[in-house]
């Protein structure tokens, strides 16, 4: 029942985003050379899925191999959640990951 203003959200999340960005810069040497849409996609992924999942992901392997566009499209695979103890595709994640993937691969 609590309402969070944009300022509240920023205050609560800014530290986590900074940690994720520092992790990406250390984990993927070419991270800072990526365009803004690519960095945002990878940052969003680490922030929401976690550094451990990213570390073992095909997304990271493709980035390290220089296949940035392939890494962008790996985002589309992370659309599952659990509802009533059943692993299922979550429509919201399907939309979000697809949009992030498109921005990452193609920009605006």
C-alpha positions in Angstrom: 0.0 0.0 0.0 3.0 2.3 -0.2 3.3 4.9 -2.9 6.8 5.6 -4.3 7.6 8.8 -6.1 10.1 8.9 -8.9 12.6 10.5 -6.4 12.0 7.6 -4.0 12.6 5.1 -6.7 15.8 6.8 -7.8 17.1 7.0 -4.2 16.3 3.3 -3.6 17.8 2.0 -6.9 20.7 4.3 -7.8 23.2 2.3 -5.7 22.2 -0.9 -7.3 22.6 0.5 -10.8 26.0 1.9 -10.0 27.1 -1.5 -8.7 25.8 -3.2 -11.8 27.6 -0.7 -14.0 30.9 -1.1 -12.2 30.4 -4.9 -12.5 29.8 -4.7 -16.3 32.8 -2.4 -16.8 35.0 -4.9 -15.0 33.3 -8.1 -16.4 33.2 -6.9 -20.1 36.2 -4.8 -21.2 34.3 -3.5 -24.2 31.3 -2.4 -22.2 32.1 1.3 -22.2 32.7 1.2 -26.0 29.1 0.0 -26.6 26.5 2.6 -27.6 24.0 4.0 -25.1 21.2 1.6 -26.0 23.5 -1.4 -25.7 24.9 -0.3 -22.3 21.3 0.4 -21.1 20.2 -3.1 -22.1 23.1 -4.9 -20.5 22.8 -2.7 -17.4 19.0 -3.4 -17.1 19.7 -7.1 -17.5 22.3 -7.2 -14.7 20.2 -5.0 -12.5 17.1 -7.2 -12.8 18.5 -10.7 -13.4 21.8 -10.4 -11.4 25.5 -10.5 -11.9 25.7 -14.2 -11.3 23.2 -15.0 -14.1 25.0 -12.6 -16.4 28.4 -14.1 -15.6 27.3 -17.5 -16.8 25.2 -16.3 -19.7 25.5 -16.7 -23.4 24.9 -12.9 -23.5 28.3 -12.3 -21.8 30.0 -15.0 -23.8 28.8 -13.3 -27.0 29.9 -9.9 -25.8 33.4 -11.2 -24.9 33.6 -12.7 -28.4 32.7 -9.4 -30.0 29.2 -10.4 -31.1 27.4 -7.4 -29.6 24.3 -7.8 -31.8 24.1 -11.5 -30.9 24.4 -10.5 -27.2 21.5 -8.0 -27.6 19.3 -10.8 -28.9 20.1 -13.1 -26.0 18.0 -10.7 -23.9 14.9 -12.1 -25.6 15.4 -15.5 -23.9 15.0 -14.2 -20.4 11.2 -14.1 -20.3 10.3 -16.8 -17.8 8.9 -16.5 -14.3 7.1 -18.7 -11.9 3.4 -18.6 -11.4 1.8 -21.0 -8.9 5.1 -23.0 -8.9 5.0 -23.3 -12.7 7.7 -21.9 -15.0 6.0 -19.8 -17.6 6.5 -17.0 -20.1 5.5 -13.7 -18.5 3.9 -11.4 -21.1 5.3 -8.3 -19.5 8.9 -9.7 -19.7 8.3 -10.8 -23.2 7.4 -7.3 -24.2 10.1 -5.6 -22.2 12.9 -8.0 -23.3 11.9 -7.7 -26.9 11.9 -3.9 -26.8 15.3 -3.9 -25.0 16.7 -6.3 -27.6 15.4 -4.2 -30.5 16.9 -1.0 -29.0 20.1 -2.7 -28.2 20.5 -4.2 -31.7 19.1 -1.3 -33.8 18.9 1.9 -31.7 16.0 4.2 -32.4 
